[in-house]
């Protein structure tokens, strides 16, 4: 680890090993065809980004998602994995560039990675890199500079230990640490009257996605075929508005999806007709009066606090609070909200297809989907509108993890790895822990100071008559004679009690 080339090799190897062990490889369906042993591009980015943050490869600096995408691109160029050639309407779709998408499939090439303890593997890897020079100029363990070029601003003073590279912590503990630090940070930003609902967080789970990727062995159904047809329709369109709308259909019931699929087939080949049909279907689904809001009801106090921040012009704190609030939600609701807000942002553009005859697109979108986003019964209408529009305008940043939370979790993980008390609070604290002895000394000192102040107030109060003052001084002397004698000292003979 002392030499830079070996350190770069160590980091690169751990990134590859972590990706191969953590990403979910399975059979997947794409456009009515099965592809074996594949993983999604978006999942690969999630795994690589989490590894960079948890292992502190870049220190405490913020790691944007784009940096993890660049690293995945380098891994693909280094022949760690390759893109799976898919077909769209009978045409091969080849990928030369890595895509951070849930529609892009990739497959490992099962090439051996270099090991610090096995020189034969390193020699064979060097020979294979010479053979691969025609594919790429980037080798998996080229030099320290090549790794820095991919990661950018690598903190070379950071000590990367095997314990940090391979934490060996259970997923339950990791989830609990993230949840604990998220709540602590939320309490720093928003003053919450009660914590019971936030800590319990029990809500009825939403139904699973209407997708068959989780179980490729299920039989085909007519509704599933309609969903695949819509997905192929979306990929064939260059309009991001249509793609965002079709992405939202994955969360709709089968009946509506079938109606949309058959309706698109009857429409003339005009984009405006497609958009009107898709928009009407989404409004029909999300505009139901009893539709459960995507923002959890049990954290209503947080939504109210965010509205107060927005009213007071504190947009940065409001954005971070929403990011933390969404981190506490389940992945299914979070993904549905992300897709809906993306569609709303695109549909709200003034240059897009007119959605309502009398009002502008922005107001039409807000009116149509507000009830499906936030529970507005307890909030004033103005605050609901302010919150929904703020989330729509900031949908790109809304689902990112704040830098402060990254640091809190990293510090907590470091303390756990060092073997310190797992219940020890790191990062933001609200009080200082005292021993029993220190607590008693603090109580005695504070009590003495308050009694001294009380005696001084009685003695120097000119509004008290002489009789009342004597009565109060005598009462104080009988209760606390040592403080009375210490206060008056040599003047005690002149005091009438």
Kinemage of the C-alpha trace (Angstrom):
@kinemage 1
@onewidth
@group {chain A} dominant
@subgroup {mainchain}
@vectorlist {calphas} color= white
{ca unk a 1} P 0.000 0.000 0.000
{ca unk a 2} L 3.023 2.295 0.311
{ca unk a 3} L 3.675 2.620 -3.420
{ca unk a 4} L 1.169 4.449 -5.530
{ca unk a 5} L 0.929 1.839 -8.335
{ca unk a 6} L 0.198 -0.916 -5.814
{ca unk a 7} L -2.366 1.260 -4.059
{ca unk a 8} L -4.094 1.970 -7.379
{ca unk a 9} L -4.116 -1.757 -8.131
{ca unk a 10} L -5.607 -2.458 -4.707
{ca unk a 11} L -8.368 0.130 -5.123
{ca unk a 12} L -9.194 -0.919 -8.673
{ca unk a 13} L -9.297 -4.605 -7.773
{ca unk a 14} L -11.621 -3.983 -4.845
{ca unk a 15} L -13.958 -1.929 -7.039
{ca unk a 16} L -14.168 -4.779 -9.546
{ca unk a 17} L -14.615 -7.459 -6.876
{ca unk a 18} L -17.282 -5.423 -5.111
{ca unk a 19} L -19.186 -4.887 -8.363
{ca unk a 20} L -19.042 -8.587 -9.243
{ca unk a 21} L -20.314 -9.645 -5.818
{ca unk a 22} L -22.885 -6.928 -5.090
{ca unk a 23} L -24.662 -6.287 -8.386
{ca unk a 24} L -27.642 -8.554 -9.088
{ca unk a 25} L -26.979 -10.847 -12.050
{ca unk a 26} L -29.981 -12.802 -13.320
{ca unk a 27} L -32.143 -13.521 -16.338
{ca unk a 28} L -33.991 -10.482 -17.583
{ca unk a 29} L -36.658 -9.782 -20.183
{ca unk a 30} L -36.307 -6.987 -22.685
{ca unk a 31} L -38.742 -6.461 -25.555
{ca unk a 32} L -40.202 -9.970 -25.308
{ca unk a 33} L -36.776 -11.635 -25.288
{ca unk a 34} L -34.844 -13.271 -22.426
{ca unk a 35} L -31.189 -12.377 -21.788
{ca unk a 36} L -29.245 -14.576 -19.363
{ca unk a 37} L -26.801 -13.491 -16.639
{ca unk a 38} L -27.337 -9.753 -17.020
{ca unk a 39} L -27.342 -6.743 -14.735
{ca unk a 40} L -28.714 -3.227 -15.177
{ca unk a 41} L -26.565 -0.186 -15.834
{ca unk a 42} L -28.293 1.852 -13.128
{ca unk a 43} L -27.698 -0.884 -10.538
{ca unk a 44} L -23.998 -1.018 -11.436
{ca unk a 45} L -23.710 2.729 -10.858
{ca unk a 46} L -25.468 2.379 -7.487
{ca unk a 47} L -23.038 -0.337 -6.362
{ca unk a 48} L -19.908 1.505 -7.525
{ca unk a 49} L -21.039 4.803 -6.003
{ca unk a 50} L -21.855 3.172 -2.648
{ca unk a 51} L -18.442 1.484 -2.605
{ca unk a 52} L -16.571 4.727 -3.340
{ca unk a 53} L -18.420 6.528 -0.556
{ca unk a 54} L -18.198 3.797 2.088
{ca unk a 55} L -14.512 3.079 1.471
{ca unk a 56} L -13.693 6.825 1.450
{ca unk a 57} L -11.622 6.535 -1.727
{ca unk a 58} L -12.178 10.262 -2.305
{ca unk a 59} L -11.974 11.161 1.379
{ca unk a 60} L -14.832 13.248 2.734
{ca unk a 61} L -15.457 15.025 -0.561
{ca unk a 62} L -18.831 14.805 -2.282
{ca unk a 63} L -18.938 12.076 -4.930
{ca unk a 64} L -21.372 12.923 -7.750
{ca unk a 65} L -23.150 10.159 -9.611
{ca unk a 66} L -21.490 11.235 -12.853
{ca unk a 67} L -18.133 10.171 -11.434
{ca unk a 68} L -19.428 6.644 -10.812
{ca unk a 69} L -20.774 6.589 -14.394
{ca unk a 70} L -17.304 7.503 -15.700
{ca unk a 71} L -15.814 4.714 -13.633
{ca unk a 72} L -18.302 2.201 -15.065
{ca unk a 73} L -17.381 3.432 -18.533
{ca unk a 74} L -13.732 2.734 -17.734
{ca unk a 75} L -14.608 -0.738 -16.461
{ca unk a 76} L -16.466 -1.490 -19.681
{ca unk a 77} L -13.541 -0.232 -21.766
{ca unk a 78} L -11.222 -2.401 -19.665
{ca unk a 79} L -13.343 -5.420 -20.660
{ca unk a 80} L -14.539 -6.146 -17.127
{ca unk a 81} L -18.044 -6.359 -18.567
{ca unk a 82} L -19.705 -5.728 -21.916
{ca unk a 83} L -23.000 -4.372 -23.153
{ca unk a 84} L -25.641 -6.901 -24.138
{ca unk a 85} L -26.799 -6.353 -27.693
{ca unk a 86} L -30.573 -5.939 -27.613
{ca unk a 87} L -33.068 -5.596 -30.428
{ca unk a 88} L -35.566 -2.768 -30.874
{ca unk a 89} L -38.108 -3.474 -33.648
{ca unk a 90} L -35.800 -6.081 -35.140
{ca unk a 91} L -32.719 -3.836 -35.247
{ca unk a 92} L -29.604 -4.490 -33.178
{ca unk a 93} L -28.937 -1.867 -30.541
{ca unk a 94} L -25.210 -1.757 -29.820
{ca unk a 95} L -23.767 0.319 -27.020
{ca unk a 96} L -20.332 1.857 -27.260
{ca unk a 97} L -20.983 4.134 -24.303
{ca unk a 98} L -22.053 3.046 -20.840
{ca unk a 99} L -25.605 4.127 -19.973
{ca unk a 100} L -26.878 4.813 -16.469
{ca unk a 101} L -30.285 3.363 -17.269
{ca unk a 102} L -32.643 0.629 -16.098
{ca unk a 103} L -33.155 -0.359 -19.754
{ca unk a 104} L -29.462 -1.068 -20.510
{ca unk a 105} L -28.206 -4.609 -19.932
{ca unk a 106} L -24.602 -5.664 -19.290
{ca unk a 107} L -22.806 -8.975 -18.755
{ca unk a 108} L -19.526 -9.812 -17.008
{ca unk a 109} L -16.773 -11.298 -19.140
{ca unk a 110} L -15.460 -13.412 -16.202
{ca unk a 111} L -11.931 -12.189 -16.672
{ca unk a 112} L -9.567 -12.751 -13.700
{ca unk a 113} L -8.640 -9.642 -11.759
{ca unk a 114} L -5.094 -9.022 -10.518
{ca unk a 115} L -4.237 -10.109 -6.965
{ca unk a 116} L -1.588 -8.557 -4.770
{ca unk a 117} L -0.566 -11.993 -3.455
{ca unk a 118} L -0.482 -13.917 -6.738
{ca unk a 119} L 2.261 -12.838 -9.123
{ca unk a 120} L 1.222 -15.396 -11.745
{ca unk a 121} L -2.212 -13.789 -12.055
{ca unk a 122} L -0.560 -10.399 -12.464
{ca unk a 123} L 1.745 -11.682 -15.215
{ca unk a 124} L -1.121 -13.346 -17.060
{ca unk a 125} L -3.205 -10.191 -16.690
{ca unk a 126} L -0.392 -8.139 -18.244
{ca unk a 127} L -0.277 -10.519 -21.226
{ca unk a 128} L -4.046 -10.295 -21.673
{ca unk a 129} L -3.968 -6.499 -21.483
{ca unk a 130} L -1.583 -6.497 -24.443
{ca unk a 131} L -4.093 -8.565 -26.395
{ca unk a 132} L -6.891 -6.141 -25.490
{ca unk a 133} L -5.004 -3.050 -26.646
{ca unk a 134} L -7.027 -3.037 -29.856
{ca unk a 135} L -10.229 -2.566 -27.819
{ca unk a 136} L -9.123 0.085 -25.364
{ca unk a 137} L -6.144 2.124 -24.250
{ca unk a 138} L -7.219 1.833 -20.592
{ca unk a 139} L -6.002 -1.177 -18.640
{ca unk a 140} L -7.558 -2.263 -15.325
{ca unk a 141} L -4.368 -1.598 -13.300
{ca unk a 142} L -2.425 0.745 -15.526
{ca unk a 143} L -1.020 3.419 -13.187
{ca unk a 144} L -2.100 5.575 -10.291
{ca unk a 145} L -2.669 8.460 -12.692
{ca unk a 146} L -5.160 6.444 -14.765
{ca unk a 147} L -7.248 5.787 -11.682
{ca unk a 148} L -7.068 9.452 -10.685
{ca unk a 149} L -8.261 10.448 -14.157
{ca unk a 150} L -11.351 8.298 -13.715
{ca unk a 151} L -12.166 9.273 -10.127
{ca unk a 152} L -10.925 12.854 -10.226
{ca unk a 153} L -9.543 14.733 -7.187
{ca unk a 154} L -8.489 11.527 -5.423
{ca unk a 155} L -7.396 12.274 -1.873
{ca unk a 156} L -3.974 10.608 -1.674
{ca unk a 157} L -3.705 11.248 2.061
{ca unk a 158} L -6.624 8.942 2.788
{ca unk a 159} L -5.591 5.661 4.353
{ca unk a 160} L -7.408 2.811 2.641
{ca unk a 161} L -7.402 -0.250 4.873
{ca unk a 162} L -8.713 -3.728 4.096
{ca unk a 163} L -11.327 -3.239 6.816
{ca unk a 164} L -12.655 -0.166 5.012
{ca unk a 165} L -12.603 -1.885 1.620
{ca unk a 166} L -14.415 -4.944 2.918
{ca unk a 167} L -16.457 -3.815 5.904
{ca unk a 168} L -18.042 -7.181 6.579
{ca unk a 169} L -21.084 -5.544 8.118
{ca unk a 170} L -24.556 -6.972 7.837
{ca unk a 171} L -27.097 -5.261 5.631
{ca unk a 172} L -29.379 -4.803 8.644
{ca unk a 173} L -26.687 -2.881 10.509
{ca unk a 174} L -25.916 -0.750 7.461
{ca unk a 175} L -29.597 0.117 7.029
{ca unk a 176} L -29.921 0.971 10.706
{ca unk a 177} L -26.877 3.267 10.571
{ca unk a 178} L -28.252 5.102 7.543
{ca unk a 179} L -31.639 5.488 9.210
{ca unk a 180} L -30.167 6.645 12.515
{ca unk a 181} L -27.945 9.289 10.959
{ca unk a 182} L -30.735 10.460 8.650
{ca unk a 183} L -33.042 11.079 11.598
{ca unk a 184} L -30.311 12.875 13.558
{ca unk a 185} L -29.671 15.188 10.631
{ca unk a 186} L -33.387 15.823 10.170
{ca unk a 187} L -33.702 16.843 13.820
{ca unk a 188} L -30.926 19.352 13.229
{ca unk a 189} L -32.800 20.985 10.330
{ca unk a 190} L -36.430 20.770 11.469
{ca unk a 191} L -37.926 21.055 14.926
{ca unk a 192} L -40.353 18.157 15.278
{ca unk a 193} L -42.957 18.112 18.074
{ca unk a 194} L -43.172 14.293 18.255
{ca unk a 195} L -40.809 11.511 17.204
{ca unk a 196} L -43.004 8.424 17.635
{ca unk a 197} L -44.309 8.373 14.064
{ca unk a 198} L -40.896 9.112 12.609
{ca unk a 199} L -39.186 6.322 14.554
{ca unk a 200} L -41.875 3.717 13.969
{ca unk a 201} L -42.511 4.442 10.283
{ca unk a 202} L -45.080 1.691 9.861
{ca unk a 203} L -47.247 2.041 6.791
{ca unk a 204} L -49.050 -0.471 4.657
{ca unk a 205} L -46.704 -1.439 1.809
{ca unk a 206} L -47.626 -0.496 -1.720
{ca unk a 207} L -48.268 -3.220 -4.289
{ca unk a 208} L -45.183 -4.416 -6.196
{ca unk a 209} L -44.289 -3.175 -9.640
{ca unk a 210} L -46.239 -4.595 -12.548
{ca unk a 211} L -43.076 -6.005 -14.062
{ca unk a 212} L -42.005 -9.599 -14.697
{ca unk a 213} L -38.270 -8.983 -14.413
{ca unk a 214} L -38.342 -10.313 -10.858
{ca unk a 215} L -39.600 -13.703 -12.052
{ca unk a 216} L -38.764 -14.428 -15.707
{ca unk a 217} L -40.355 -17.895 -15.533
{ca unk a 218} L -43.893 -16.517 -15.226
{ca unk a 219} L -46.161 -17.144 -18.186
{ca unk a 220} L -46.886 -14.367 -20.622
{ca unk a 221} L -50.166 -12.524 -20.127
{ca unk a 222} L -51.924 -10.078 -22.378
{ca unk a 223} L -51.308 -7.199 -19.957
{ca unk a 224} L -47.601 -8.041 -19.796
{ca unk a 225} L -47.395 -8.044 -23.584
{ca unk a 226} L -49.041 -4.619 -23.640
{ca unk a 227} L -46.453 -3.330 -21.180
{ca unk a 228} L -43.623 -4.622 -23.345
{ca unk a 229} L -45.204 -3.036 -26.410
{ca unk a 230} L -45.379 0.297 -24.584
{ca unk a 231} L -41.754 -0.028 -23.534
{ca unk a 232} L -40.721 -0.688 -27.122
{ca unk a 233} L -42.867 2.269 -28.221
{ca unk a 234} L -41.051 4.508 -25.720
{ca unk a 235} L -37.604 3.422 -26.897
{ca unk a 236} L -38.563 4.116 -30.496
{ca unk a 237} L -39.528 7.727 -29.652
{ca unk a 238} L -37.039 10.583 -29.427
{ca unk a 239} L -39.414 12.653 -27.303
{ca unk a 240} L -38.420 12.645 -23.608
{ca unk a 241} L -42.012 13.649 -22.695
{ca unk a 242} L -43.366 10.372 -24.081
{ca unk a 243} L -40.581 8.308 -22.480
{ca unk a 244} L -41.255 9.825 -19.050
{ca unk a 245} L -44.988 9.170 -19.378
{ca unk a 246} L -44.480 5.523 -20.369
{ca unk a 247} L -42.104 5.051 -17.433
{ca unk a 248} L -44.935 6.086 -15.097
{ca unk a 249} L -47.235 3.452 -16.603
{ca unk a 250} L -45.226 0.721 -14.900
{ca unk a 251} L -46.967 1.627 -11.637
{ca unk a 252} L -50.483 1.652 -13.093
{ca unk a 253} L -52.918 -1.293 -12.919
{ca unk a 254} L -53.192 -3.696 -15.835
{ca unk a 255} L -56.566 -2.436 -17.024
{ca unk a 256} L -55.335 1.107 -17.654
{ca unk a 257} L -52.164 -0.144 -19.328
{ca unk a 258} L -54.140 -2.302 -21.737
{ca unk a 259} L -56.416 0.642 -22.561
{ca unk a 260} L -53.426 2.882 -23.278
{ca unk a 261} L -51.724 0.260 -25.430
{ca unk a 262} L -54.833 -0.301 -27.542
{ca unk a 263} L -55.554 3.445 -27.655
{ca unk a 264} L -52.095 4.280 -28.999
{ca unk a 265} L -52.607 1.760 -31.791
{ca unk a 266} L -55.813 3.555 -32.836
{ca unk a 267} L -54.276 7.044 -32.733
{ca unk a 268} L -52.971 8.700 -35.827
{ca unk a 269} L -49.182 8.990 -35.890
{ca unk a 270} L -49.198 12.389 -34.236
{ca unk a 271} L -47.225 13.157 -31.100
{ca unk a 272} L -49.917 15.469 -29.727
{ca unk a 273} L -52.535 12.689 -29.764
{ca unk a 274} L -50.134 10.303 -28.035
{ca unk a 275} L -49.497 12.874 -25.327
{ca unk a 276} L -53.147 13.667 -24.739
{ca unk a 277} L -53.948 9.964 -24.290
{ca unk a 278} L -51.043 9.308 -21.905
{ca unk a 279} L -51.694 12.457 -19.881
{ca unk a 280} L -55.382 11.658 -19.514
{ca unk a 281} L -54.582 8.128 -18.291
{ca unk a 282} L -52.104 9.359 -15.679
{ca unk a 283} L -54.566 11.988 -14.436
{ca unk a 284} L -57.274 9.340 -14.213
{ca unk a 285} L -55.063 7.149 -12.042
{ca unk a 286} L -53.333 9.720 -9.804
{ca unk a 287} L -56.334 12.018 -9.585
{ca unk a 288} L -58.432 9.579 -7.557
{ca unk a 289} L -59.672 11.250 -4.348
{ca unk a 290} L -58.667 8.278 -2.185
{ca unk a 291} L -55.259 7.729 -3.797
{ca unk a 292} L -52.596 7.293 -1.034
{ca unk a 293} L -49.990 10.059 -1.336
{ca unk a 294} L -46.485 9.071 -2.349
{ca unk a 295} L -44.970 11.093 0.502
{ca unk a 296} L -45.553 9.016 3.624
{ca unk a 297} L -48.245 10.277 5.966
{ca unk a 298} L -46.353 9.257 9.086
{ca unk a 299} L -43.768 12.001 8.479
{ca unk a 300} L -46.364 14.737 8.007
{ca unk a 301} L -44.548 16.933 10.561
{ca unk a 302} L -41.514 16.966 8.267
{ca unk a 303} L -43.612 18.118 5.315
{ca unk a 304} L -45.066 20.886 7.453
{ca unk a 305} L -41.568 21.917 8.545
{ca unk a 306} L -40.348 21.965 4.948
{ca unk a 307} L -43.256 24.247 4.013
{ca unk a 308} L -42.241 26.641 6.795
{ca unk a 309} L -38.684 26.675 5.485
{ca unk a 310} L -39.938 27.481 1.982
{ca unk a 311} L -42.174 30.258 3.280
{ca unk a 312} L -39.151 31.768 5.048
{ca unk a 313} L -37.008 31.508 1.899
{ca unk a 314} L -34.669 28.779 3.219
{ca unk a 315} L -34.640 26.694 0.061
{ca unk a 316} L -31.321 24.917 0.657
{ca unk a 317} L -32.466 23.608 4.043
{ca unk a 318} L -35.839 22.661 2.552
{ca unk a 319} L -34.144 20.679 -0.231
{ca unk a 320} L -31.882 18.810 2.180
{ca unk a 321} L -34.820 18.058 4.478
{ca unk a 322} L -36.774 16.566 1.575
{ca unk a 323} L -33.748 14.524 0.514
{ca unk a 324} L -33.486 13.093 4.018
{ca unk a 325} L -37.227 12.491 4.217
{ca unk a 326} L -37.176 10.531 0.951
{ca unk a 327} L -34.213 8.503 2.220
{ca unk a 328} L -36.495 7.168 4.967
{ca unk a 329} L -39.103 5.936 2.479
{ca unk a 330} L -39.183 2.559 0.789
{ca unk a 331} L -37.507 2.250 -2.586
{ca unk a 332} L -40.748 1.472 -4.407
{ca unk a 333} L -42.515 4.708 -3.382
{ca unk a 334} L -39.355 6.700 -3.965
{ca unk a 335} L -38.971 5.402 -7.511
{ca unk a 336} L -42.620 6.040 -8.351
{ca unk a 337} L -42.348 9.603 -7.037
{ca unk a 338} L -39.141 10.178 -9.001
{ca unk a 339} L -40.753 9.126 -12.272
{ca unk a 340} L -43.915 11.142 -11.638
{ca unk a 341} L -41.979 14.326 -10.791
{ca unk a 342} L -39.806 13.918 -13.881
{ca unk a 343} L -42.907 13.629 -16.046
{ca unk a 344} L -44.508 16.633 -14.328
{ca unk a 345} L -41.401 18.753 -14.917
{ca unk a 346} L -41.385 17.901 -18.622
{ca unk a 347} L -45.139 18.319 -19.091
{ca unk a 348} L -45.122 21.678 -17.264
{ca unk a 349} L -42.959 23.305 -19.926
{ca unk a 350} L -44.708 26.203 -21.663
{ca unk a 351} L -43.480 25.017 -25.062
{ca unk a 352} L -44.995 21.533 -24.620
{ca unk a 353} L -48.435 20.341 -25.737
{ca unk a 354} L -51.222 22.401 -24.166
{ca unk a 355} L -52.822 20.312 -21.408
{ca unk a 356} L -55.686 22.600 -20.412
{ca unk a 357} L -57.686 25.137 -22.388
{ca unk a 358} L -57.787 27.831 -19.714
{ca unk a 359} L -54.664 27.516 -17.551
{ca unk a 360} L -50.969 27.100 -18.314
{ca unk a 361} L -49.276 23.703 -18.232
{ca unk a 362} L -47.471 24.331 -14.940
{ca unk a 363} L -50.678 25.001 -13.043
{ca unk a 364} L -52.528 22.160 -14.802
{ca unk a 365} L -49.860 19.637 -13.789
{ca unk a 366} L -49.800 20.916 -10.219
{ca unk a 367} L -53.580 20.709 -9.903
{ca unk a 368} L -53.746 17.212 -11.413
{ca unk a 369} L -51.086 15.478 -9.292
{ca unk a 370} L -50.816 17.368 -5.972
{ca unk a 371} L -53.143 15.016 -4.084
{ca unk a 372} L -51.091 12.022 -5.214
{ca unk a 373} L -47.862 13.512 -3.848
{ca unk a 374} L -48.582 15.054 -0.439
{ca unk a 375} L -51.339 14.586 2.127
{ca unk a 376} L -53.019 17.978 1.856
{ca unk a 377} L -55.880 17.644 4.341
{ca unk a 378} L -53.873 19.143 7.226
{ca unk a 379} L -51.814 21.575 5.147
{ca unk a 380} L -53.095 24.831 3.749
{ca unk a 381} L -53.618 24.789 -0.015
{ca unk a 382} L -51.003 27.472 -0.544
{ca unk a 383} L -48.373 25.428 1.277
{ca unk a 384} L -49.281 22.288 -0.683
{ca unk a 385} L -48.902 24.160 -3.967
{ca unk a 386} L -45.582 25.640 -2.823
{ca unk a 387} L -44.231 22.236 -1.805
{ca unk a 388} L -45.326 20.421 -4.984
{ca unk a 389} L -43.941 23.104 -7.309
{ca unk a 390} L -40.652 23.172 -5.384
{ca unk a 391} L -40.306 19.395 -5.709
{ca unk a 392} L -41.102 19.558 -9.425
{ca unk a 393} L -38.533 22.292 -10.068
{ca unk a 394} L -35.829 20.432 -8.086
{ca unk a 395} L -36.619 16.851 -9.114
{ca unk a 396} L -33.061 16.339 -10.432
{ca unk a 397} L -31.505 16.983 -6.994
{ca unk a 398} L -34.355 15.706 -4.844
{ca unk a 399} L -33.237 12.064 -4.821
{ca unk a 400} L -29.551 12.678 -4.195
{ca unk a 401} L -28.021 11.918 -0.808
{ca unk a 402} L -26.772 15.065 0.984
{ca unk a 403} L -23.036 15.427 1.551
{ca unk a 404} L -23.592 15.962 5.278
{ca unk a 405} L -25.369 12.611 5.553
{ca unk a 406} L -22.516 10.893 3.701
{ca unk a 407} L -20.068 12.257 6.248
{ca unk a 408} L -22.240 11.275 9.218
{ca unk a 409} L -22.574 7.701 7.953
{ca unk a 410} L -18.852 7.478 7.125
{ca unk a 411} L -17.888 8.626 10.624
{ca unk a 412} L -20.310 6.149 12.169
{ca unk a 413} L -18.976 3.275 10.071
{ca unk a 414} L -15.402 4.227 10.954
{ca unk a 415} L -16.253 4.124 14.662
{ca unk a 416} L -17.913 0.705 14.272
{ca unk a 417} L -14.899 -0.677 12.399
{ca unk a 418} L -12.568 0.563 15.151
{ca unk a 419} L -14.592 -1.427 17.673
{ca unk a 420} L -15.924 1.518 19.654
{ca unk a 421} L -19.323 1.579 21.307
{ca unk a 422} L -21.932 1.067 18.500
{ca unk a 423} L -24.421 3.173 20.484
{ca unk a 424} L -22.019 6.107 20.690
{ca unk a 425} L -23.505 9.068 18.836
{ca unk a 426} L -21.177 10.507 16.203
{ca unk a 427} L -21.632 13.708 14.277
{ca unk a 428} L -24.483 15.927 15.432
{ca unk a 429} L -25.201 15.829 19.186
{ca unk a 430} L -27.598 17.752 21.369
{ca unk a 431} L -26.017 17.295 24.818
{ca unk a 432} L -22.738 16.300 26.461
{ca unk a 433} L -22.551 13.018 28.301
{ca unk a 434} L -21.522 13.271 31.965
{ca unk a 435} L -20.437 10.749 34.546
{ca unk a 436} L -22.483 10.358 37.721
{ca unk a 437} L -19.904 12.307 39.732
{ca unk a 438} L -19.784 15.166 37.246
{ca unk a 439} L -23.570 15.281 37.176
{ca unk a 440} L -23.836 15.649 40.959
{ca unk a 441} L -21.153 18.336 41.021
{ca unk a 442} L -22.962 20.243 38.262
{ca unk a 443} L -26.276 20.012 40.118
{ca unk a 444} L -24.753 21.302 43.372
{ca unk a 445} L -22.919 24.151 41.654
{ca unk a 446} L -25.982 25.266 39.692
{ca unk a 447} L -28.221 25.096 42.784
{ca unk a 448} L -25.750 27.156 44.818
{ca unk a 449} L -25.545 29.812 42.098
{ca unk a 450} L -29.324 30.085 41.837
{ca unk a 451} L -29.754 30.379 45.616
{ca unk a 452} L -27.073 33.067 45.728
{ca unk a 453} L -28.935 35.009 43.032
{ca unk a 454} L -32.225 34.646 44.940
{ca unk a 455} L -30.702 35.968 48.185
{ca unk a 456} L -29.151 38.892 46.342
{ca unk a 457} L -32.508 39.746 44.785
{ca unk a 458} L -34.248 39.758 48.179
{ca unk a 459} L -31.538 41.853 49.796
{ca unk a 460} L -31.301 44.483 47.051
{ca unk a 461} L -34.987 44.770 46.183
{ca unk a 462} L -35.998 48.296 47.142
{ca unk a 463} L -39.685 47.642 46.475
{ca unk a 464} L -39.996 45.353 49.511
{ca unk a 465} L -40.970 46.883 52.832
{ca unk a 466} L -38.673 46.297 55.824
{ca unk a 467} L -41.053 43.818 57.469
{ca unk a 468} L -41.448 41.693 54.310
{ca unk a 469} L -37.713 41.746 53.657
{ca unk a 470} L -36.956 40.556 57.205
{ca unk a 471} L -39.492 37.744 56.832
{ca unk a 472} L -37.971 36.530 53.574
{ca unk a 473} L -34.390 36.788 54.865
{ca unk a 474} L -35.297 34.827 57.992
{ca unk a 475} L -36.965 32.131 55.886
{ca unk a 476} L -33.891 31.892 53.671
{ca unk a 477} L -31.548 31.698 56.729
{ca unk a 478} L -33.472 28.776 58.209
{ca unk a 479} L -33.318 26.879 54.912
{ca unk a 480} L -29.759 27.649 53.758
{ca unk a 481} L -27.694 29.128 56.615
{ca unk a 482} L -24.288 28.388 54.990
{ca unk a 483} L -25.124 30.414 51.874
{ca unk a 484} L -26.610 33.190 54.017
{ca unk a 485} L -23.428 33.473 56.147
{ca unk a 486} L -21.200 33.312 53.059
{ca unk a 487} L -23.170 36.076 51.325
{ca unk a 488} L -23.265 38.616 54.184
{ca unk a 489} L -19.899 37.762 55.766
{ca unk a 490} L -18.883 40.444 58.321
{ca unk a 491} L -22.148 42.306 57.703
{ca unk a 492} L -24.262 39.560 59.208
{ca unk a 493} L -24.422 41.352 62.603
{ca unk a 494} L -26.234 44.264 60.928
{ca unk a 495} L -28.913 42.060 59.355
{ca unk a 496} L -32.195 41.735 61.247
{ca unk a 497} L -33.848 38.399 60.762
